Amino acid sequence: MLRRVLQIIRMLPKNRGSEVQKSKEGLYRSLLHQILRDSPEAISHISPKRWESLCLYGGDQIPFTEIELRHALRKAITFVDSTKDPRLFIDGLDEFSGEHNDLIKLVTETAEASSVKICVSSRPWLVFEDSLKDKPSLMLKDLKFNDITKYVKAFKSVKTGKSGFCFRLVDSINANRS
């Protein structure tokens, strides 16, 4: 049986967003929203009492707690994992307020408890490097070293009047874009 890919992308622009958006609660809400938007059939499974309240009374006035959101997220991931091929992309772990180890725990527990593929990014902070060192990883700065070197050489050539090198570099970059 071919399973449809479900991609959930959570990005937080650098130093932006409200305190709630930068919190675990905000992460849980954002991921839940994206999962349920793509898989509305999961709504009644993740929080049956709240679903019943919505159906009977048109809503529930009690706000979700962080713990309830975390449990709902786990249930939603388990539900979609049984019917789809979920992938989570979470950018900017270092931008979240609160305890980073809680985020690492969420990521590792989710990866271990399901077939969800997860890609996270952050600045190279020790808390993330130490906790995720046995997971596949890459450092963008390592991949871009040659590009940075070419850029610096091109800039130096412009300053010294050797623009031919710059034009060849631009042609080379444009040829390799496709």
One Martini backbone bead per residue (centre of mass of N, CA, C, O) as a GRO file, in nm:
protein
  178
    1MET     BB    1   0.094   0.039   0.025
    2LEU     BB    2   0.054   0.365  -0.050
    3ARG     BB    3   0.187   0.640   0.120
    4ARG     BB    4   0.130   0.947   0.218
    5VAL     BB    5   0.291   1.236   0.246
    6LEU     BB    6   0.368   1.413   0.555
    7GLN     BB    7   0.445   1.755   0.590
    8ILE     BB    8   0.606   1.924   0.862
    9ILE     BB    9   0.657   2.275   0.918
   10ARG     BB   10   0.876   2.439   1.160
   11MET     BB   11   0.921   2.787   1.181
   12LEU     BB   12   1.149   3.035   1.329
   13PRO     BB   13   1.230   3.330   1.316
   14LYS     BB   14   1.470   3.519   1.399
   15ASN     BB   15   1.378   3.680   1.678
   16ARG     BB   16   1.075   3.586   1.659
   17GLY     BB   17   0.793   3.617   1.808
   18SER     BB   18   0.627   3.511   2.053
   19GLU     BB   19   0.642   3.355   2.346
   20VAL     BB   20   0.454   3.126   2.262
   21GLN     BB   21   0.598   3.054   1.991
   22LYS     BB   22   0.881   2.992   2.163
   23SER     BB   23   0.738   2.760   2.290
   24LYS     BB   24   0.625   2.453   2.348
   25GLU     BB   25   0.333   2.522   2.308
   26GLY     BB   26   0.376   2.645   2.025
   27LEU     BB   27   0.486   2.392   1.896
   28TYR     BB   28   0.247   2.208   1.949
   29ARG     BB   29   0.035   2.383   1.805
   30SER     BB   30   0.167   2.393   1.528
   31LEU     BB   31   0.187   2.090   1.470
   32LEU     BB   32  -0.110   2.025   1.513
   33HIS     BB   33  -0.224   2.210   1.300
   34GLN     BB   34  -0.078   2.079   1.057
   35ILE     BB   35  -0.183   1.793   1.093
   36LEU     BB   36  -0.498   1.860   1.104
   37ARG     BB   37  -0.517   2.000   0.831
   38ASP     BB   38  -0.424   1.730   0.673
   39SER     BB   39  -0.579   1.540   0.923
   40PRO     BB   40  -0.895   1.562   1.032
   41GLU     BB   41  -0.948   1.257   1.121
   42ALA     BB   42  -0.774   1.296   1.401
   43ILE     BB   43  -0.933   1.471   1.602
   44SER     BB   44  -1.115   1.252   1.756
   45HIS     BB   45  -0.849   1.088   1.866
   46ILE     BB   46  -0.679   1.300   2.051
   47SER     BB   47  -0.966   1.436   2.194
   48PRO     BB   48  -1.258   1.314   2.277
   49LYS     BB   49  -1.376   1.514   2.489
   50ARG     BB   50  -1.343   1.771   2.319
   51TRP     BB   51  -1.503   1.672   2.076
   52GLU     BB   52  -1.768   1.631   2.227
   53SER     BB   53  -1.798   1.924   2.324
   54LEU     BB   54  -1.810   2.045   2.043
   55CYS     BB   55  -2.056   1.886   1.936
   56LEU     BB   56  -2.260   1.959   2.181
   57TYR     BB   57  -2.156   2.289   2.255
   58GLY     BB   58  -1.941   2.437   2.047
   59GLY     BB   59  -1.722   2.387   2.282
   60ASP     BB   60  -1.428   2.484   2.489
   61GLN     BB   61  -1.323   2.689   2.762
   62ILE     BB   62  -1.079   2.516   2.817
   63PRO     BB   63  -0.763   2.529   2.817
   64PHE     BB   64  -0.485   2.406   2.711
   65THR     BB   65  -0.236   2.225   2.816
   66GLU     BB   66   0.079   2.129   2.776
   67ILE     BB   67   0.029   1.830   2.834
   68GLU     BB   68  -0.214   1.797   2.644
   69LEU     BB   69  -0.062   1.878   2.388
   70ARG     BB   70   0.151   1.656   2.395
   71HIS     BB   71  -0.049   1.419   2.383
   72ALA     BB   72  -0.189   1.506   2.122
   73LEU     BB   73   0.062   1.494   1.946
   74ARG     BB   74   0.124   1.195   1.984
   75LYS     BB   75  -0.148   1.092   1.876
   76ALA     BB   76  -0.130   1.224   1.598
   77ILE     BB   77   0.128   1.082   1.508
   78THR     BB   78   0.025   0.794   1.542
   79PHE     BB   79  -0.211   0.819   1.347
   80VAL     BB   80  -0.052   0.913   1.086
   81ASP     BB   81   0.155   0.676   1.091
   82SER     BB   82  -0.071   0.458   0.998
   83THR     BB   83  -0.136   0.628   0.699
   84LYS     BB   84   0.140   0.773   0.679
   85ASP     BB   85   0.448   0.971   0.594
   86PRO     BB   86   0.590   1.134   0.830
   87ARG     BB   87   0.738   1.474   0.840
   88LEU     BB   88   0.970   1.666   1.032
   89PHE     BB   89   1.036   2.024   1.034
   90ILE     BB   90   1.266   2.188   1.260
   91ASP     BB   91   1.337   2.521   1.307
   92GLY     BB   92   1.514   2.663   1.564
   93LEU     BB   93   1.573   2.543   1.855
   94ASP     BB   94   1.738   2.794   1.974
   95GLU     BB   95   1.469   2.991   1.976
   96PHE     BB   96   1.367   2.863   2.219
   97SER     BB   97   1.215   2.874   2.506
   98GLY     BB   98   1.354   2.727   2.761
   99GLU     BB   99   1.408   2.389   2.773
  100HIS     BB  100   1.600   2.212   2.551
  101ASN     BB  101   1.569   1.918   2.658
  102ASP     BB  102   1.266   1.897   2.593
  103LEU     BB  103   1.299   1.904   2.285
  104ILE     BB  104   1.484   1.663   2.258
  105LYS     BB  105   1.287   1.462   2.380
  106LEU     BB  106   1.066   1.493   2.172
  107VAL     BB  107   1.232   1.410   1.925
  108THR     BB  108   1.340   1.131   2.023
  109GLU     BB  109   1.068   1.000   2.103
  110THR     BB  110   0.932   1.026   1.827
  111ALA     BB  111   1.144   0.863   1.665
  112GLU     BB  112   1.126   0.595   1.846
  113ALA     BB  113   0.786   0.563   1.833
  114SER     BB  114   0.829   0.593   1.516
  115SER     BB  115   0.842   0.657   1.150
  116VAL     BB  116   0.932   0.930   1.180
  117LYS     BB  117   1.075   1.194   1.014
  118ILE     BB  118   1.349   1.401   1.136
  119CYS     BB  119   1.427   1.757   1.106
  120VAL     BB  120   1.675   1.957   1.256
  121SER     BB  121   1.760   2.295   1.364
  122SER     BB  122   2.065   2.479   1.458
  123ARG     BB  123   2.278   2.593   1.634
  124PRO     BB  124   2.602   2.501   1.760
  125TRP     BB  125   2.505   2.371   2.033
  126LEU     BB  126   2.589   2.162   2.284
  127VAL     BB  127   2.311   2.049   2.365
  128PHE     BB  128   2.265   1.932   2.075
  129GLU     BB  129   2.527   1.786   2.006
  130ASP     BB  130   2.528   1.591   2.252
  131SER     BB  131   2.231   1.467   2.216
  132LEU     BB  132   2.277   1.418   1.873
  133LYS     BB  133   2.556   1.266   1.796
  134ASP     BB  134   2.416   0.973   1.699
  135LYS     BB  135   2.307   1.136   1.468
  136PRO     BB  136   2.245   1.248   1.184
  137SER     BB  137   2.463   1.501   1.027
  138LEU     BB  138   2.521   1.857   0.955
  139MET     BB  139   2.737   2.123   0.844
  140LEU     BB  140   2.706   2.399   0.668
  141LYS     BB  141   2.997   2.512   0.685
  142ASP     BB  142   3.125   2.256   0.551
  143LEU     BB  143   2.963   2.275   0.273
  144LYS     BB  144   3.055   2.601   0.222
  145PHE     BB  145   3.363   2.646   0.204
  146ASN     BB  146   3.415   2.669  -0.105
  147ASP     BB  147   3.217   2.903  -0.153
  148ILE     BB  148   3.354   3.103   0.037
  149THR     BB  149   3.627   3.102  -0.100
  150LYS     BB  150   3.530   3.203  -0.376
  151TYR     BB  151   3.413   3.468  -0.277
  152VAL     BB  152   3.671   3.590  -0.161
  153LYS     BB  153   3.834   3.577  -0.424
  154ALA     BB  154   3.640   3.750  -0.590
  155PHE     BB  155   3.656   4.003  -0.415
  156LYS     BB  156   3.961   4.036  -0.445
  157SER     BB  157   3.959   4.065  -0.758
  158VAL     BB  158   3.795   4.325  -0.773
  159LYS     BB  159   3.997   4.500  -0.604
  160THR     BB  160   4.242   4.418  -0.824
  161GLY     BB  161   4.105   4.393  -1.130
  162LYS     BB  162   4.009   4.067  -1.165
  163SER     BB  163   3.715   4.011  -1.330
  164GLY     BB  164   3.734   3.744  -1.491
  165PHE     BB  165   3.702   3.552  -1.253
  166CYS     BB  166   3.417   3.642  -1.176
  167PHE     BB  167   3.272   3.562  -1.438
  168ARG     BB  168   3.346   3.260  -1.422
  169LEU     BB  169   3.209   3.210  -1.151
  170VAL     BB  170   2.921   3.288  -1.230
  171ASP     BB  171   2.896   3.082  -1.459
  172SER     BB  172   2.944   2.833  -1.282
  173ILE     BB  173   2.707   2.872  -1.088
  174ASN     BB  174   2.481   2.880  -1.305
  175ALA     BB  175   2.544   2.595  -1.426
  176ASN     BB  176   2.493   2.446  -1.128
  177ARG     BB  177   2.183   2.505  -1.054
  178SER     BB  178   2.032   2.256  -1.217
   0.00000   0.00000   0.00000
